Amino acid sequence: MSKNPWNPPQFIWKTTLLLGLLFLALGVAWPVLADYLGPDRTVTTWTWERLHCEYFAMYDPPGPGYYGCYLHLYDTPSGSCPPTSSTQPYFNPTGCVGWPGSCTSLPCDISLSSSVESCTAGQTGCTSTEHTATHPPATISGAVNCTQAGSSDWCIGSSSLSLSASEPLGGHSILLIEGTRNGETFACPGAACSVPLTQGQNDFTFWALSSWGILP
């Protein structure tokens, strides 16, 4: 069972890039930093779990062969396994077929291993357990590209801002990159976009939209 309150589609990243240009200053791979503004990616899930305590008793008398027997006890996930010394009475000829006696009198060696495992409601120790995880956010970055570089790192050819977005969550994808350039809107479907720059000042605001938080 999963608790994931639906959030309406929101901009997942947003940033403003301000470029002052007489000609365009050359920045062939200029990353643009941004802040995450999208839906909350903290997800709470509930699973049925229990603590599994597995004991193994071994009685090794003189001569060939030895006696071995397993014991399985269960508790809630937040519980603890009983100490090995307290399980000696369980290892007896009734619980361990063929044993010559009980570990209360035999020199048994008892070991313990434990783990939290999935279970079905109603089984011993089975408890509905809450788990909270925060998934990594989607990202978007930009880089200025120039087709012809001039002297002193100036760009004398055409130039553009290349945008690339990524959605790290499986089953989800970047649907759209959009934004404004000098107040004019632009949009590109998918996870990549190239926006031409104009001579002079270029004021950019851009963001990406992910399928995360959108009802199917």
MARBA-3410 file (N, C-alpha, C, O; in Angstrom, 1 decimal):
216
0.8,-1.2,0.0,0.0,0.0,0.0,0.9,1.2,0.0,1.8,1.3,0.8 ~ 0.6,2.2,-0.8,1.5,3.4,-0.9,0.7,4.6,-0.7,-0.4,4.8,-1.2 ~ 1.2,5.5,0.1,0.6,6.8,0.4,1.5,7.8,-0.4,2.6,8.2,0.0 ~ 0.9,8.4,-1.5,1.7,9.3,-2.3,0.7,10.4,-2.7,0.2,10.3,-3.8 ~ 0.4,11.4,-1.9,-0.6,12.4,-2.2,-0.2,13.0,-3.6,0.9,13.4,-3.8
-1.2,13.1,-4.5,-1.0,13.7,-5.8,-0.7,15.1,-5.8,-1.4,15.9,-5.1 ~ 0.3,15.5,-6.4,0.6,17.0,-6.6,0.4,17.3,-8.1,0.8,16.6,-8.9 ~ -0.3,18.4,-8.4,-0.5,18.8,-9.8,0.8,19.1,-10.4,1.8,19.4,-9.7 ~ 0.9,19.0,-11.8,2.2,19.2,-12.4,2.8,20.6,-12.0,2.1,21.6,-12.0 ~ 4.0,20.6,-11.7,4.7,21.8,-11.4,6.0,21.9,-12.1,6.5,20.9,-12.6
6.6,23.1,-12.2,7.9,23.2,-12.8,8.9,22.5,-11.9,8.9,22.8,-10.7 ~ 9.8,21.7,-12.4,10.7,21.0,-11.6,12.0,21.7,-11.4,12.6,21.5,-10.3 ~ 12.4,22.5,-12.3,13.6,23.3,-12.1,13.4,24.6,-12.8,12.7,24.7,-13.7 ~ 14.0,25.6,-12.2,13.9,27.0,-12.7,15.1,27.8,-12.5,15.7,27.7,-11.4 ~ 15.5,28.5,-13.4,16.7,29.3,-13.3,16.7,30.5,-14.2,15.9,30.5,-15.2
17.4,31.5,-13.9,17.5,32.7,-14.8,19.0,32.8,-15.2,19.9,32.8,-14.4 ~ 19.2,32.9,-16.5,20.5,33.1,-17.1,20.6,34.5,-17.7,19.8,34.8,-18.6 ~ 21.5,35.3,-17.2,21.6,36.7,-17.8,22.9,36.8,-18.5,24.0,36.6,-17.9 ~ 22.9,37.1,-19.8,24.1,37.2,-20.5,24.2,38.7,-21.1,23.3,39.1,-21.8 ~ 25.2,39.4,-20.7,25.4,40.7,-21.3,26.3,40.6,-22.5,27.5,40.1,-22.4
25.8,41.0,-23.7,26.6,40.8,-24.9,26.7,42.1,-25.7,25.8,42.8,-26.0 ~ 27.9,42.4,-26.1,28.2,43.3,-27.2,28.2,42.4,-28.5,27.5,42.6,-29.4 ~ 29.2,41.5,-28.5,29.0,40.3,-29.2,28.8,39.3,-28.2,28.7,39.6,-27.0 ~ 28.6,38.0,-28.4,28.4,37.0,-27.4,29.7,36.5,-26.9,30.5,36.0,-27.6 ~ 29.8,36.7,-25.6,31.0,36.1,-24.9,31.0,34.6,-25.0,29.9,34.0,-24.8
32.0,34.0,-25.5,32.0,32.5,-25.8,32.0,31.7,-24.5,32.9,31.9,-23.6 ~ 31.1,30.8,-24.4,31.0,29.9,-23.3,30.6,28.5,-23.8,29.4,28.3,-23.9 ~ 31.5,27.7,-24.3,31.1,26.5,-25.0,30.4,25.5,-24.2,29.5,24.8,-24.6 ~ 30.8,25.4,-22.9,30.2,24.4,-22.0,30.0,25.1,-20.7,30.6,24.8,-19.7 ~ 29.0,26.0,-20.6,28.8,26.8,-19.4,27.6,26.2,-18.7,26.4,26.4,-19.1
27.8,25.5,-17.6,26.6,24.9,-16.9,25.9,26.0,-16.1,26.4,27.0,-15.7 ~ 24.6,25.7,-16.0,23.7,26.7,-15.3,23.1,26.0,-14.1,22.5,24.9,-14.2 ~ 23.3,26.6,-13.0,22.8,26.0,-11.7,21.3,26.4,-11.6,20.8,27.4,-12.1 ~ 20.6,25.5,-10.8,19.1,25.8,-10.6,18.7,25.2,-9.3,19.4,24.5,-8.6 ~ 17.5,25.6,-8.9,16.9,25.1,-7.6,15.7,24.3,-8.0,15.0,24.5,-8.9
15.5,23.2,-7.2,14.4,22.3,-7.4,13.1,22.9,-6.8,13.1,23.3,-5.7 ~ 12.1,23.0,-7.7,10.8,23.7,-7.3,9.7,22.8,-7.5,8.5,23.2,-7.4 ~ 9.9,21.5,-7.7,8.8,20.6,-8.1,8.1,20.0,-7.0,8.3,20.3,-5.8 ~ 7.2,19.0,-7.3,6.4,18.3,-6.2,7.3,17.6,-5.2,8.4,17.2,-5.6 ~ 6.8,17.4,-4.0,7.5,16.7,-3.0,7.8,15.2,-3.4,6.9,14.5,-3.8
9.1,14.8,-3.4,9.4,13.5,-3.8,9.6,12.5,-2.6,10.2,11.5,-2.8 ~ 9.1,12.9,-1.4,9.2,12.0,-0.3,8.0,11.1,-0.3,6.8,11.6,-0.3 ~ 8.2,9.8,-0.3,7.1,8.8,-0.5,7.1,7.9,0.7,8.1,7.4,1.2 ~ 5.9,7.7,1.2,5.7,6.8,2.3,5.0,5.5,1.9,4.0,5.5,1.2 ~ 5.6,4.3,2.2,5.0,3.1,1.8,4.8,2.2,3.1,5.5,2.4,4.1
3.9,1.3,3.0,3.6,0.4,4.1,3.8,-1.1,3.6,3.2,-1.5,2.6 ~ 4.6,-1.9,4.3,4.8,-3.3,4.0,4.6,-4.1,5.2,4.8,-3.7,6.3 ~ 4.2,-5.4,5.0,4.1,-6.4,6.1,5.5,-7.0,6.3,6.0,-7.6,5.4 ~ 5.9,-6.9,7.5,7.3,-7.4,7.8,7.3,-8.1,9.2,6.4,-7.8,10.1 ~ 8.3,-8.9,9.5,8.5,-9.5,10.8,10.0,-9.9,11.0,10.7,-10.0,10.0
10.4,-10.0,12.2,11.7,-10.4,12.5,11.8,-11.9,12.5,11.0,-12.6,13.2 ~ 12.7,-12.4,11.8,12.9,-13.9,11.7,14.2,-14.2,12.4,15.3,-13.8,12.1 ~ 14.1,-15.0,13.5,15.2,-15.5,14.3,15.4,-17.0,14.0,14.6,-17.8,14.3 ~ 16.6,-17.2,13.4,16.9,-18.6,13.0,18.0,-19.1,13.9,19.1,-18.6,13.9 ~ 17.8,-20.2,14.6,18.8,-20.8,15.5,19.2,-22.2,14.9,18.4,-22.9,14.3
20.4,-22.5,15.1,20.9,-23.8,14.6,21.7,-24.4,15.8,22.7,-23.8,16.3 ~ 21.3,-25.6,16.2,21.9,-26.3,17.3,22.7,-27.5,16.8,22.2,-28.2,15.9 ~ 23.9,-27.7,17.2,24.7,-28.8,16.8,25.3,-29.5,18.0,25.9,-28.9,18.9 ~ 25.0,-30.8,18.0,25.6,-31.7,19.1,26.5,-32.7,18.4,26.1,-33.4,17.5 ~ 27.8,-32.6,18.7,28.8,-33.4,18.1,29.5,-34.4,19.0,30.5,-34.0,19.7
28.9,-35.5,19.2,29.5,-36.5,20.2,30.7,-37.2,19.6,31.0,-37.0,18.4 ~ 31.5,-37.8,20.4,32.7,-38.6,19.9,32.3,-39.5,18.8,31.2,-40.1,18.9 ~ 33.1,-39.7,17.8,32.8,-40.6,16.7,32.4,-39.9,15.5,32.3,-38.7,15.5 ~ 32.1,-40.6,14.4,31.6,-40.0,13.2,30.2,-39.4,13.3,29.4,-39.9,14.1 ~ 30.0,-38.4,12.5,28.7,-37.8,12.4,28.4,-36.8,13.6,29.1,-36.7,14.6
27.3,-36.0,13.4,26.9,-35.1,14.4,25.4,-34.9,14.2,24.8,-35.3,13.2 ~ 24.8,-34.2,15.2,23.4,-33.9,15.2,23.2,-32.4,15.0,23.8,-31.6,15.6 ~ 22.3,-32.1,14.1,22.0,-30.7,13.8,20.5,-30.5,13.7,19.7,-31.3,13.2 ~ 20.0,-29.3,14.2,18.6,-29.0,14.2,18.4,-27.5,14.1,19.1,-26.7,14.7 ~ 17.3,-27.1,13.4,17.0,-25.7,13.3,15.8,-25.3,14.1,14.9,-26.2,14.3
15.7,-24.1,14.5,14.6,-23.6,15.2,14.3,-22.2,14.7,15.2,-21.4,14.5 ~ 13.0,-21.9,14.4,12.6,-20.6,13.8,11.6,-19.9,14.8,10.6,-20.5,15.0 ~ 12.0,-18.8,15.2,11.1,-17.9,16.1,10.9,-16.6,15.4,11.7,-16.1,14.6 ~ 9.8,-16.0,15.7,9.4,-14.7,15.0,8.9,-13.7,16.0,8.4,-14.0,17.1 ~ 9.2,-12.4,15.7,8.8,-11.3,16.5,8.5,-10.1,15.6,8.7,-10.2,14.4
8.0,-9.0,16.1,7.7,-7.8,15.3,9.1,-7.3,14.8,10.1,-7.6,15.4 ~ 9.0,-6.5,13.8,10.3,-5.9,13.2,11.1,-5.1,14.2,12.3,-5.1,14.1 ~ 10.5,-4.5,15.2,11.2,-3.7,16.2,11.6,-4.6,17.4,12.2,-4.0,18.3 ~ 11.2,-5.8,17.4,11.5,-6.7,18.5,13.0,-7.2,18.5,13.8,-6.7,17.7 ~ 13.3,-8.2,19.3,14.6,-8.7,19.4,14.6,-10.2,19.5,13.6,-10.8,20.1
15.6,-10.9,19.1,15.6,-12.4,19.2,16.1,-12.8,20.7,16.9,-12.2,21.2 ~ 15.4,-13.8,21.2,15.8,-14.3,22.5,17.3,-14.8,22.4,17.7,-15.2,21.4 ~ 18.0,-14.7,23.6,19.4,-15.2,23.5,19.4,-16.7,23.3,18.5,-17.5,23.6 ~ 20.5,-17.2,22.7,20.6,-18.6,22.4,20.5,-19.5,23.6,20.0,-20.6,23.5 ~ 20.9,-19.0,24.8,20.8,-19.9,26.0,19.4,-20.2,26.3,19.1,-21.3,26.9
18.5,-19.3,26.0,17.1,-19.5,26.4,16.4,-20.5,25.4,15.3,-20.9,25.7 ~ 17.0,-20.9,24.3,16.4,-21.8,23.4,16.8,-23.2,23.6,16.3,-24.1,22.8 ~ 17.6,-23.5,24.5,18.1,-24.9,24.8,16.9,-25.9,24.9,17.0,-27.0,24.3 ~ 15.8,-25.5,25.6,14.7,-26.5,25.8,14.0,-26.9,24.5,13.5,-28.0,24.4 ~ 14.1,-26.0,23.5,13.4,-26.3,22.2,14.1,-27.5,21.5,13.5,-28.2,20.7
15.4,-27.6,21.7,16.2,-28.7,21.0,16.1,-29.9,21.8,17.0,-30.2,22.7 ~ 15.1,-30.8,21.5,14.9,-32.0,22.2,14.5,-33.1,21.3,14.2,-32.8,20.1 ~ 14.3,-34.3,21.7,14.0,-35.4,20.8,12.6,-35.2,20.1,12.4,-35.8,19.0 ~ 11.7,-34.4,20.7,10.4,-34.2,20.1,10.6,-33.2,18.9,10.0,-33.4,17.8 ~ 11.3,-32.1,19.2,11.5,-31.0,18.2,12.5,-31.4,17.1,12.5,-31.0,16.0
13.5,-32.2,17.6,14.6,-32.6,16.7,14.6,-34.1,16.6,15.2,-34.8,17.5 ~ 13.9,-34.7,15.6,13.8,-36.1,15.5,15.1,-36.8,15.4,16.0,-36.4,14.6 ~ 15.3,-37.9,16.3,16.5,-38.7,16.3,17.6,-38.2,17.3,18.6,-38.9,17.4 ~ 17.3,-37.1,17.9,18.3,-36.6,18.9,18.3,-37.5,20.1,17.2,-38.0,20.5 ~ 19.4,-37.8,20.7,19.5,-38.6,21.9,19.1,-37.9,23.2,19.0,-38.6,24.3
18.8,-36.6,23.2,18.5,-35.9,24.4,18.2,-34.4,24.0,18.1,-34.1,22.9 ~ 18.2,-33.6,25.1,17.9,-32.2,24.9,19.2,-31.4,25.2,20.1,-31.8,25.8 ~ 19.2,-30.2,24.5,20.3,-29.3,24.7,20.4,-28.7,26.1,21.4,-28.1,26.5 ~ 19.4,-29.0,27.0,19.5,-28.6,28.4,20.5,-29.5,29.1,21.1,-29.1,30.1 ~ 20.8,-30.7,28.5,21.8,-31.6,29.2,22.9,-31.9,28.2,24.0,-32.3,28.7
22.7,-31.9,26.9,23.8,-32.1,26.0,24.7,-30.9,25.8,24.2,-29.8,25.8 ~ 25.9,-31.1,25.5,26.8,-29.9,25.2,26.6,-29.4,23.8,27.4,-29.7,22.9 ~ 25.5,-28.7,23.6,25.2,-28.2,22.2,25.9,-26.9,21.9,26.1,-26.1,22.9 ~ 26.1,-26.6,20.7,26.6,-25.4,20.2,25.5,-24.7,19.4,25.1,-25.2,18.4 ~ 24.9,-23.6,19.9,23.7,-23.0,19.3,24.2,-21.6,18.7,24.7,-20.8,19.4
23.9,-21.4,17.4,24.2,-20.1,16.8,22.8,-19.5,16.4,21.8,-20.1,16.3 ~ 22.9,-18.2,16.1,21.7,-17.4,15.8,22.0,-16.5,14.6,23.1,-15.8,14.6 ~ 21.1,-16.4,13.7,21.1,-15.4,12.6,19.7,-14.8,12.5,18.7,-15.5,12.7 ~ 19.6,-13.5,12.2,18.3,-12.8,12.2,18.2,-11.9,11.0,19.2,-11.4,10.5 ~ 17.0,-11.7,10.6,16.7,-10.8,9.5,15.3,-10.4,9.5,14.4,-11.1,10.1
15.0,-9.2,8.9,13.6,-8.7,8.8,13.1,-9.2,7.4,13.8,-8.9,6.4 ~ 12.0,-9.9,7.4,11.5,-10.4,6.1,10.1,-10.0,5.9,9.4,-9.6,6.8 ~ 9.7,-10.2,4.6,8.3,-9.9,4.3,7.4,-11.0,4.8,7.9,-12.2,5.0 ~ 6.1,-10.8,5.1,5.2,-11.8,5.6,3.8,-11.4,5.2,3.6,-10.5,4.5 ~ 2.9,-12.3,5.6,1.5,-12.1,5.3,0.7,-11.8,6.6,1.0,-12.4,7.7
-0.2,-10.8,6.6,-1.0,-10.4,7.7,-1.6,-11.7,8.4,-2.1,-12.5,7.8 ~ -1.4,-11.7,9.7,-1.9,-12.8,10.5,-0.8,-13.8,10.9,-1.0,-14.6,11.9 ~ 0.3,-13.8,10.3,1.4,-14.6,10.7,2.1,-14.1,12.0,2.0,-12.9,12.2 ~ 2.7,-14.9,12.7,3.3,-14.5,14.0,4.3,-13.4,13.8,5.2,-13.4,13.0 ~ 4.1,-12.3,14.5,5.0,-11.2,14.5,4.8,-10.2,13.3,5.4,-9.2,13.3
3.9,-10.6,12.4,3.8,-9.8,11.1,3.1,-8.5,11.5,2.0,-8.4,12.0 ~ 3.8,-7.4,11.1,3.3,-6.0,11.4,3.4,-5.2,10.2,4.3,-5.2,9.4 ~ 2.4,-4.3,10.0,2.4,-3.3,8.9,3.5,-2.2,9.3,3.3,-1.6,10.3 ~ 4.5,-2.1,8.5,5.6,-1.2,8.8,5.7,-0.1,7.8,5.6,-0.3,6.6 ~ 6.0,1.1,8.4,6.1,2.3,7.5,7.5,2.5,7.1,8.5,2.4,7.9
7.7,2.9,5.8,9.0,3.2,5.2,8.9,4.5,4.5,7.9,4.7,3.7 ~ 9.8,5.4,4.8,9.8,6.7,4.1,11.1,6.9,3.3,12.2,6.7,3.8 ~ 10.9,7.3,2.0,12.1,7.4,1.2,11.9,8.7,0.4,10.8,9.1,0.0 ~ 13.0,9.4,0.1,13.0,10.6,-0.7,13.8,10.3,-2.0,15.0,10.1,-2.0 ~ 13.0,10.4,-3.1,13.6,10.1,-4.4,14.4,11.3,-4.9,14.1,12.4,-4.6
15.5,11.0,-5.7,16.2,12.2,-6.2,15.4,13.0,-7.2,14.6,12.4,-7.9 ~ 15.6,14.3,-7.3,14.8,15.1,-8.1,15.3,15.0,-9.6,16.4,14.6,-9.9 ~ 14.4,15.5,-10.5,14.8,15.6,-11.9,15.8,16.9,-11.9,15.8,17.7,-11.1 ~ 16.5,16.9,-13.0,17.5,18.0,-13.1,17.4,18.6,-14.5,17.0,18.0,-15.5 ~ 17.9,19.8,-14.6,18.0,20.5,-15.9,19.3,21.4,-15.9,19.6,22.0,-14.9
20.0,21.4,-17.0,21.2,22.2,-17.1,21.3,22.8,-18.5,20.7,22.4,-19.4 ~ 22.0,23.9,-18.5,22.2,24.6,-19.8,23.6,25.0,-20.1,24.4,25.1,-19.2 ~ 23.9,25.1,-21.4,25.3,25.4,-21.9,25.2,26.3,-23.1,24.3,26.0,-24.0 ~ 26.0,27.3,-23.1,26.0,28.2,-24.3,27.0,27.7,-25.3,28.1,27.3,-25.1 ~ 26.5,27.6,-26.6,27.2,27.1,-27.7,27.4,28.2,-28.8,26.6,29.0,-29.0
28.6,28.2,-29.4,28.9,29.2,-30.4,29.5,28.5,-31.7,30.3,27.6,-31.5 ~ 29.0,28.9,-32.8,29.4,28.2,-34.1,30.8,28.7,-34.6,31.5,28.0,-35.3 ~ 31.2,29.9,-34.2,32.4,30.5,-34.7,33.0,31.4,-33.6,32.4,32.5,-33.2 ~ 34.2,31.1,-33.1,34.8,31.8,-32.1,35.7,32.9,-32.7,36.4,32.7,-33.6 ~ 35.6,34.1,-32.1,36.5,35.2,-32.5,37.6,35.3,-31.5,37.9,34.4,-30.8
38.3,36.4,-31.5,39.5,36.6,-30.7,39.0,36.9,-29.3,37.9,37.4,-29.0 ~ 39.9,36.7,-28.3,39.7,37.0,-26.9,38.4,36.3,-26.4,37.7,36.9,-25.6 ~ 38.1,35.1,-26.9,37.0,34.3,-26.4,35.6,35.0,-26.7,34.6,34.7,-26.0 ~ 35.5,35.8,-27.8,34.2,36.3,-28.2,33.7,35.5,-29.3,34.4,34.8,-30.0 ~ 32.4,35.4,-29.3,31.7,34.6,-30.4,31.2,35.6,-31.5,30.5,36.5,-31.2
31.6,35.3,-32.7,31.3,36.1,-33.8,30.3,35.4,-34.8,29.9,35.9,-35.8 ~ 30.0,34.1,-34.4,29.0,33.3,-35.2,27.7,33.2,-34.5,27.5,33.9,-33.5 ~ 26.8,32.4,-35.0,25.5,32.2,-34.3,25.7,31.5,-33.0,26.7,30.7,-32.8 ~ 24.9,31.7,-32.1,25.0,31.1,-30.8,23.6,30.6,-30.2,22.6,31.1,-30.7 ~ 23.7,29.7,-29.3,22.4,29.2,-28.7,22.6,28.7,-27.3,23.7,28.5,-26.9
21.5,28.6,-26.6,21.5,28.0,-25.3,21.0,26.6,-25.4,19.8,26.4,-25.7 ~ 21.8,25.6,-25.1,21.3,24.2,-25.2,20.9,23.8,-23.8,21.7,23.9,-22.8 ~ 19.7,23.3,-23.7,19.1,22.8,-22.4,18.9,21.3,-22.5,18.5,20.7,-23.5 ~ 19.2,20.6,-21.3,19.1,19.2,-21.2,18.5,18.8,-19.9,19.1,19.3,-18.9 ~ 17.5,18.0,-19.8,16.9,17.6,-18.6,16.9,16.1,-18.4,17.0,15.4,-19.4
16.9,15.7,-17.2,17.0,14.3,-16.9,16.1,13.9,-15.7,16.0,14.6,-14.7 ~ 15.4,12.8,-15.9,14.5,12.3,-14.8,15.0,10.9,-14.3,15.0,10.0,-15.1 ~ 15.5,10.9,-13.1,16.2,9.7,-12.6,15.3,8.6,-12.2,15.7,7.4,-12.0 ~ 14.0,8.8,-12.0,13.0,7.8,-11.5,12.5,6.9,-12.7,12.0,7.4,-13.7 ~ 12.7,5.6,-12.5,12.2,4.7,-13.5,10.7,4.8,-13.7,10.0,5.0,-12.7
10.2,4.7,-14.9,8.8,4.8,-15.2,8.3,6.2,-15.4,7.2,6.4,-15.7 ~ 9.2,7.2,-15.2,8.9,8.6,-15.4,9.8,9.2,-16.4,10.9,8.7,-16.6 ~ 9.4,10.3,-17.0,10.3,11.0,-18.0,10.0,12.5,-18.1,9.0,13.0,-17.6 ~ 10.9,13.2,-18.7,10.7,14.6,-18.9,9.8,14.8,-20.1,10.0,14.2,-21.2 ~ 8.7,15.5,-19.9,7.7,15.7,-20.9,8.0,17.0,-21.8,7.7,17.0,-23.0
8.5,18.0,-21.1,8.6,19.3,-21.8,9.7,20.2,-21.2,9.8,20.2,-19.9 ~ 10.4,20.9,-22.0,11.2,22.0,-21.5,10.6,23.3,-22.1,10.3,23.4,-23.3 ~ 10.4,24.3,-21.2,9.9,25.5,-21.6,10.4,26.7,-20.8,11.1,26.5,-19.8 ~ 10.2,27.9,-21.3,10.7,29.1,-20.6,10.5,30.3,-21.3,9.6,30.4,-22.2 ~ 11.2,31.4,-21.0,11.1,32.6,-21.7,12.5,33.1,-22.0,13.5,32.9,-21.3
12.7,33.8,-23.1,13.9,34.5,-23.5,13.5,35.9,-23.8,12.8,36.2,-24.8 ~ 14.1,36.8,-23.0,13.7,38.3,-23.1,12.2,38.5,-23.2,11.7,39.3,-23.9 ~ 11.5,37.7,-22.3,10.1,37.9,-22.2,9.2,37.1,-23.2,8.0,37.0,-23.1 ~ 9.9,36.5,-24.2,9.2,35.7,-25.2,9.2,34.2,-24.8,10.3,33.7,-24.4 ~ 8.1,33.5,-24.9,8.1,32.1,-24.5,8.6,31.2,-25.5,8.6,31.5,-26.7
9.1,30.1,-25.1,9.6,29.0,-26.0,9.3,27.7,-25.3,9.1,27.6,-24.1 ~ 9.2,26.6,-26.1,8.9,25.3,-25.5,9.4,24.2,-26.5,9.4,24.4,-27.7 ~ 9.9,23.2,-25.9,10.4,22.0,-26.7,9.9,20.7,-26.0,10.1,20.5,-24.8 ~ 9.3,19.9,-26.8,8.9,18.6,-26.2,10.1,17.7,-25.9,11.1,17.8,-26.6 ~ 10.0,16.9,-24.9,11.1,16.0,-24.6,12.1,16.6,-23.6,11.8,17.6,-23.0
13.2,16.0,-23.6,14.2,16.4,-22.6,15.4,17.2,-23.1,16.4,17.4,-22.4 ~ 15.3,17.7,-24.3,16.4,18.6,-24.9,15.8,19.7,-25.6,14.7,19.7,-26.2 ~ 16.5,20.9,-25.6,16.0,22.1,-26.3,17.2,23.0,-26.6,18.2,23.1,-25.9 ~ 17.1,23.6,-27.8,18.2,24.6,-28.2,17.5,25.9,-28.6,16.6,25.9,-29.4 ~ 17.9,27.0,-27.9,17.2,28.3,-28.1,18.3,29.3,-28.6,19.3,29.5,-27.9
18.0,29.9,-29.8,19.0,30.8,-30.3,19.1,32.0,-29.4,18.2,32.5,-28.8 ~ 20.3,32.6,-29.3,20.6,33.8,-28.6,20.6,35.0,-29.6,21.0,34.8,-30.7 ~ 20.2,36.1,-29.0,20.3,37.3,-29.8,21.4,38.2,-29.4,21.9,38.1,-28.3 ~ 21.9,39.1,-30.3,22.9,40.0,-29.9,22.4,41.0,-28.8,21.3,41.5,-28.9 ~ 23.3,41.2,-27.8,22.8,42.1,-26.7,22.5,41.2,-25.5,23.1,40.1,-25.3
21.7,41.7,-24.7,21.4,41.0,-23.4,20.3,40.0,-23.7,19.3,40.2,-24.3 ~ 20.6,38.8,-23.1,19.7,37.6,-23.2,19.3,37.3,-21.8,20.1,36.8,-21.0 ~ 18.0,37.5,-21.5,17.5,37.2,-20.1,16.6,35.9,-20.2,15.6,35.9,-20.8 ~ 17.1,34.8,-19.6,16.4,33.5,-19.7,15.9,33.1,-18.4,16.5,33.2,-17.4 ~ 14.7,32.5,-18.5,14.1,31.7,-17.4,13.6,30.4,-18.0,12.9,30.5,-19.0
14.0,29.3,-17.5,13.6,28.0,-18.1,13.4,27.0,-17.0,13.9,27.1,-15.9 ~ 12.6,26.0,-17.4,12.3,24.9,-16.5,11.9,23.6,-17.3,11.7,23.7,-18.5 ~ 11.8,22.5,-16.6,11.4,21.3,-17.2,10.2,20.7,-16.4,10.1,20.9,-15.2 ~ 9.3,20.0,-17.2,8.2,19.3,-16.6,8.4,17.8,-16.7,8.7,17.3,-17.7 ~ 8.1,17.1,-15.6,8.3,15.7,-15.5,6.9,15.0,-15.4,5.9,15.7,-14.9
6.8,13.8,-15.7,5.6,13.0,-15.5,5.3,12.7,-14.1,4.2,12.2,-13.7 ~ 6.3,12.9,-13.2,6.1,12.7,-11.8,5.1,13.6,-11.2,5.1,14.8,-11.5 ~ 4.1,13.1,-10.5,3.1,13.9,-9.9,1.9,14.1,-10.8,0.9,14.8,-10.5 ~ 1.9,13.6,-12.1,0.8,13.7,-13.0,0.0,12.4,-13.0,0.5,11.3,-13.1 ~ -1.3,12.5,-12.8,-2.2,11.3,-12.8,-2.1,10.6,-14.1,-2.1,11.3,-15.2
-2.1,9.3,-14.1,-2.0,8.5,-15.4,-3.4,8.6,-16.1,-3.5,8.1,-17.2
END
